[in-house]
Amino acid sequence: MKVTPDIIREEFIGTNGAVTNSPHAGYLGICGEVLDETRNTFTIQQDGATKCVVKDQAVFQFQFSDGTVVEIDGKLLVGKPEDRLKKTMKRLW
């Protein structure tokens, strides 16, 4: 998978996700399979328990099925999954 600004249009349900940085200390270290996504949250299954993480309060690392690993600021992912398809991103590099 080629990593471009269009990565925010990908489907995150079913991928492995981890919280790598957050001002909320309780979110740090949460990792596992992404079970659900709403407008403002990801639900991640960790060791049999489900954890709900607010998107704009964390930086996420996702590993896709082809082995690609990306780190994305959750503020870029806020919004309904179906509405993210309409978003455009300026290329920063």
Summary of the structure (lengths in Angstrom):
residues: 93
radius of gyration: 12.5
end to end distance: 18.2
largest distance: 39.7
contacts: 234
relative contact order: 0.25
helix: 17%
strand: 38%
